[in-house]
């Protein structure tokens, strides 16, 4: 491989990664990850296994595995990226912060909340020292999610509200990032039986999703509707949940590569129809 020349190898790496991205856009995650792995192996041969660029690719492939629900492989690759960046960079590098941010999400998904919190707090500190205020707000949301998982509700509220203030200032009151924090707060208040507060945050989120800013990806809006629907469903407001799921479905039906997402929404709707007694619709 190396004999073919470094330029040829780099072109081969780029083509593997580009093909992987194309498969990912089509929703073919297994094929996508296969291409990424081939690209990673080529890059390792050319640059060496501990080159910082290999660390970046490891994190990229870890993210792809995370999206494909391959959490063990995502964690393994993310740890490789973290080890490479710690070896090559300063203690508070943005590369290490990005690795820790992803590792925090992986640990949280695996139910390892304390480890998630540690990674996310270290990521946040590194980003603060590098002046990444908006990125810190995104990490604060993840920290809030972890506090929520640990039933540390007051700390979760503080983390969410801190993120909310930054997003409003830097992205605008009507940005989906603001909507996503409203959804998180709505879920928290549902869990603590404060239904009035929860509904208020749901309504705030819906104002954003129903009148989106220009340039916002449609799948982000659809995802917002699905998330708010889940909260209404948990409050037993099933008609409202259905209405929002229909809106999400309309958006996804117009986009390619969304079969799995559409199937998931339709399944959720089927359950609600069944509960409502409208069993013909549920089939």
Secondary structure, 3 states (H helix, E strand, C coil): CHHHCHHHHHHHHHHHHHHHHHHHHCCCHHHHHHHHHHHHHHHHHHHCCCCHHHHHHHHHHHHHHHHCCCHHHHHHHHHHHHHHHHHHCCCCCHHHHHHHHHHHHHHHHCCCHHHHHHHHHHHHHHHHHCCCHHHHHHHHHHHHHHHHHCCCHHHHHHHHHHHHHHHHHHHCCCCHHHHHHHHHHHHHHHHCCCHHHHHHHHHHHHHHHHCCCCCCCHHHHHHHHHHHHHHHHHCCCHHHHHHHHHHHHHHHHCCCCCHHHHHHHHHHHHHHHHHHCCHHHHC
